[in-house]
Amino acid sequence: MTEKVEMWRQEMNSYRMNSLGEIFKNPKPVIGMVHLPPLPGSLGYTGYGMQQIIDFALRDARTLVEGGVDGLIVENMWDLPFAVGTDVAPEQMCAQAVAAAEVVKAVNVPVGINVVHNGGRVCLGIAIASGASFIRVCMLTGAGVWDTGEFDHGCARELLAARKAAQAENVKLFCDVDKKHSVRFPGIDLATHIEWTEFYLADALIISGRMTGDAPSVDKVRQARELAKGRPILMGSGMTEANVAEFFKYADGCIVGFGMKEEGHPEKPVDIEKVKRFMAAVETAR
């Protein structure tokens, strides 16, 4: 009986990913962003319908995979201004799940989900419904304020409990520390936030710059590498052909979005030539 009681930690750790190689085929994987257009109910939505949303998502997803990326994240990038946590509208959540499910069926690489800002449980629900492999959790632990003005806090307890109840431990947690578009509560430095996030069962840690498209300093990534206790580290913003080699000295992979768009405009579709050039730089860095 005592042995069974003491096995709880072993079982909990058994769900945890220790290497990105458990999901992705290539070392130092590149995860491309599928930025959905405004979804039904959001400020920018003009009534174009779900099929056009799906078509846009599939075009970008297939272009990214053709260009050589190792995985995708389907995100509600243009549901501006962003809702926080579980405030995401049901119609937007359902629309994202439908689009993500079509992406999952259409490509042969792992697909993840992100809902901004910090849609932990919403991300999980979409991942379960769509068959996605992982979610990006913007604030698993700690507290802070988003650029939209809302105060927010970590969602570890409710997210982990919901994942357990749904028997969805196969959905892995890629968690931001010192997240872009936000300011941490005073006293939560990088070391503290990494320690808390790693403790609450993050599978991988994401390091980003101040805003979308901004790269963090190399020193910040180096420090995160030292603090991460062996957790995989992903770059979360600002990756380019020019800097990928330097960051890959310390990071185990990266997430890339705006840098792969046509004409450098984030609202535009993905540019296949930019994807190929970036992946060529990655191959050299690997």
N, C-alpha and C positions, 0 to 999 in steps of 0.2 A: 504493500500500500504506500509506504514512504517513497519508494522508487517512482511510483506513478505520479505522486504529488510533485516530486522534484524534476519531473520531465517537462514541466510547463515551459521553462526557459528554452529548452532544446527544441520544443515544438514551435515556439514563437520565432526563434532564429532560423528555423528550417524554411520559413516562407521568404526569408530575406535574400535579396540578390547581392552577391559579393563582387561580381565582375560584370561589366557591360557585355562581355562575351557570352553571357547567358541569354541575351536577347539578340544581339547584333552579330553578324557574321565576321565583319572586318574589325581589326584593331583601330582604336581611336575613331569611332563612328561619327559620321556627320548626319545630323537630323535636320531635314528641311521643313520649313513652315508652310502649311497650307492655310493661308489667311482667308477665312470666309468673308464674303461681302456682308453688309448689314443684314441681320436676320429679322424675321417678322416680329414686329413690336418694337424694334429699336428705332432710334431717331432718324437714321439714314435710310431706312427701308422704304422703297417706293412702290411696292406691290408687284414686283417681277415674278414672284412665285418660287416654289421649292425646286422645280426642275432646273431653272437657270442657276440657282445656288449650287445645286449638285453638279451641273455641267462645269461651272467655274472651278469648283473644288477638284473635280476629276482632271481637268486640263492641267492645273498646277501640279497635282499629285503625280500624274504621268510624266510631265516634263521634268520634275525633280528626280524621279526614279530613272528616267532615260539618261539624265545627266550624271547619274552615279551615286546619289546619296544613299545612305544606309538605313534610313528610317524617316518617318514623317510625324509631325504633330499637327492636328487639326484644331484651329483656334478661332474664337469669335472676335478677331482683332478689331473689327469695325463696328462693334456694338457700343458706340460712344454716346454719351459718357458712360464709363464702365460701372456696372453694378458690383457690389461687394458681397462675397460669400454666397449665402443662400438667397440673396435678394434677386438673383437672376430670374427673369420671368419664365414661366413654364413654356410658353410658346417658343422662346429662344432656345431653351434647353432641348426641347423636343426636335426643333429644326436642326440644331447642331448634331444631335444623335443620328438623325436620318442621313445627313450629309456624311458624317463620319463613317457610318455603316457602309455607304457606297464606296468610300475611299478604301476601307479595309478589304472589301471584296475585289477591288480593282487592281491592287498592287501586291507585290510579293515581298515587301519589306515590313518590319514592325511599325505599327501606327500608335501614336499616343494622343492624348487629349489635354488641351489647356483651356480654361475659362478664366478670363480676367474680369475683376481682380479677385484672386484667391478663392475660386469656386471649388474647394476641395471635395465636398460631398456631391456637388453638381457634376464635377469632373468624373467622379467615380460612377455616378449613375449613367452618364453618357458612355463611359468606357465599357461598362457591363452591357448596355444595350447595343453598342456598336461592335463589340468584339475587340476593342483596342487592348494593347499590351501594357500600357503604362500611362500615368498621368503626371502632369507638371503641377506641383503644389506650391503656390507662391508664398505662403506663410504657414508652414506646418506648426511652428512654435514662435514664441515671442509676441511682440505687439508693436504697432506702429501706425502711421497715418499715410493714406494713399493720396495721390495727386488730386483726386476728386474731393478730398477733404474728410472722408470717413475715417474714424478710428477703427482699427481692426486688431484681431488677436489670432493666435494660432488655432488650428482646427484639428490637432492631433487626436484628441480624445474621441470626438464625434466621427472623424474620418476612419480611424482604425476600428472603432466599434462597428460602424456601418459595413466596412469591408469584411470583417469577421462574420457578421450576421448574414451577409449575402454570400458567404463562402467564395469570396472573390480575391483571395490572397494572391492569385496569379496576376492581378493588376499591380504593377510595381509603382513605387512612389519616387519620382524625381523631384527633389525639393530645393527651392531657392533659399539662399542665405544672403542677407543684406540685399533684398530684392530691388530692382530698378523701379522707378515711378513711386517710390515710397521713402519715408524716413523712419528709422527705427526709434523706439522709445529710448530715452536717454539711459545710458548704462549698458545697453545691449550691443557690445562690440562684436567684431567678426568672430573672435575666438569663442565668446559666449554663445552666439547664435549657432555656430557650427556644432558646439558641444551639445546644445539642447536638441538640435535637429537630428543629429546622429543618434542620440539617446532614444529618441522616439521613432526609431525604426525606419528612417529614410533609407532607401536603397541606393540613391546617388544624390550628390549635392551639386547645385547649379550656382555659378558665380557670374554676376553680370555687372555692367556699368551703371551710371546714374540714370540714364533714360534709354529708350529703345534706340538701337543703333550705336550707342556709346560702348566702347570697350573698357573693361576695368583695367587697372594698372597691372603690369606683370608681377609687381611685388605683392599685390593682393592675391593673385592666383597662386603664387609661390607660397605665401603664408597659409592659404587654404589647404594646399597640398600637405603641408606639415601638420596641420591641425585635424585633418580629416580621418585619422585612425584607419587608413586603408580604404575608406569609402571612395568609390569612383567620383571624379570631378568632371563636370561638364561646363564649358563656356556657354553663357546664356545670352550674350549680346556682343555686337561690335566686331565680329570676326570678318576678316578680309583675306584676299590672296596674299597680301603683303605681311600680315601679322600672324597667320595661322601657325607657321613654323615655330615662332617664338613662344606662343601660348601652349603649343603642344609639347613643350619641354616639361610642363607641369600638369596639363589637363589631359583627361582620358578620352575626350571627345568634345563635340560642340553642337550647338543649335544655331541655325542660320536662317534668317528671314529676309529683311530688307535688302541685304547685299546681293540678292539673286533676282531682283525685280527689273523689269524693262525700264530703260531710261532713268534708272535710279529712283523712280517714284514708287513709294510703298503700296499705293492703291492698284498698281499695274499688275498684270500677270507675271509669272516667273519667266525669266529669260534663259533659254537653254544654253546659250554660249557662256553666260556668266556662271551657270552651274558647272559646266565642263571646265572652265578655267579655274574655278575655286577647287574643284575636285582634283585637278592636276597638281595644284599647290599642296593639297592635302596628301596626295600620294608621295610627293617628295618629302613632306614633313614626317610621314609615317616611317 
